[in-house]
Amino acid sequence: MAGTQKSSRGSEPTFEQALARLEEIAHELEGGELPLERAIALAEEGIKLSQLCEKQLTAAEGRIQQLVERMGRPELEPFEPDEGEEE
C-alpha cells in the first residue's frame, strides 16, 4: 500500500485505508485477467485487510459501549438497517 499514511498503531493502515485497498483488490479480482499467482496474492492481502477491519470495528464498538455505559445507558440496541438499506 505504497503512498498511504499509516495509523498511529505503527505499520497498520487506518480502517479507511484498509477499506479503500479492499475495494481496489475486489475491483482487480473482478476483472478476471490476472495470473493465478497474482490472484492468490491479492486474495491473501484481502483476507488480512478484512481481518484488520473487523478487529478495528470490534475495538470501536467496545469504545462506544464504554462511552454509553458512562452516560448511564448500560445497553445498546443492535443496529437494524431499514428495509431499503444494504447490510
C-alpha positions in Angstrom: 0.0 0.0 0.0 2.6 2.5 -1.1 1.9 6.1 -0.6 -0.7 5.8 2.2 -0.4 7.1 5.6 -0.2 4.7 8.5 -2.2 4.8 11.6 -0.8 5.7 15.0 -0.6 2.0 15.7 2.6 1.6 13.7 2.6 -0.1 10.3 -1.2 -0.8 10.4 -3.3 1.1 7.9 -6.3 3.0 9.2 -9.7 1.5 8.8 -10.4 3.8 5.9 -7.2 3.0 4.1 -7.7 -0.8 4.6 -11.3 -0.5 3.3 -10.1 1.5 0.2 -7.5 -1.1 -0.5 -10.0 -3.9 -0.2 -12.2 -2.1 -2.8 -9.1 -1.9 -5.1 -8.4 -5.6 -4.6 -12.0 -6.5 -5.3 -12.1 -4.4 -8.5 -8.8 -6.0 -9.7 -10.0 -9.6 -8.9 -13.4 -8.9 -10.6 -11.5 -8.1 -13.8 -10.6 -11.7 -14.2 -7.5 -11.1 -16.3 -4.9 -11.9 -13.6 -2.4 -14.7 -13.5 -3.2 -17.2 -10.8 -0.3 -16.3 -8.5 -1.3 -12.6 -8.6 -5.0 -13.5 -7.8 -3.9 -15.6 -4.9 -1.6 -12.9 -3.5 -4.4 -10.4 -3.8 -6.9 -12.8 -2.1 -4.4 -13.2 0.8 -3.9 -9.5 1.1 -7.7 -9.0 1.1 -8.2 -11.6 3.8 -5.6 -9.9 6.0 -7.2 -6.5 5.4 -10.7 -7.8 6.1 -9.4 -9.3 9.4 -7.8 -5.9 10.3 -11.1 -4.0 9.5 -13.0 -6.5 11.7 -10.6 -6.0 14.6 -10.8 -2.2 14.3 -14.6 -2.3 14.1 -14.7 -4.5 17.2 -12.4 -2.2 19.1 -14.6 0.8 18.1 -17.7 -1.0 19.2 -16.1 -1.6 22.6 -15.2 2.0 22.9 -18.7 3.1 22.1 -20.1 0.7 24.6 -17.9 2.1 27.3 -19.0 5.7 26.4 -22.7 4.7 26.5 -22.2 3.0 29.9 -20.5 6.1 31.3 -23.6 8.1 30.2 -25.8 5.8 32.3 -27.3 3.8 29.5 -25.9 0.3 30.0 -27.3 -1.4 26.9 -27.1 -0.6 23.2 -29.7 -1.9 20.9 -28.4 -3.9 17.8 -28.4 -1.9 14.6 -31.3 -2.9 12.3 -31.0 -1.3 8.9 -34.1 0.0 7.2 -35.6 -2.2 4.6 -34.2 -0.1 1.8 -30.6 -0.1 3.2 -27.9 -2.6 2.4 -26.4 -4.7 5.1 
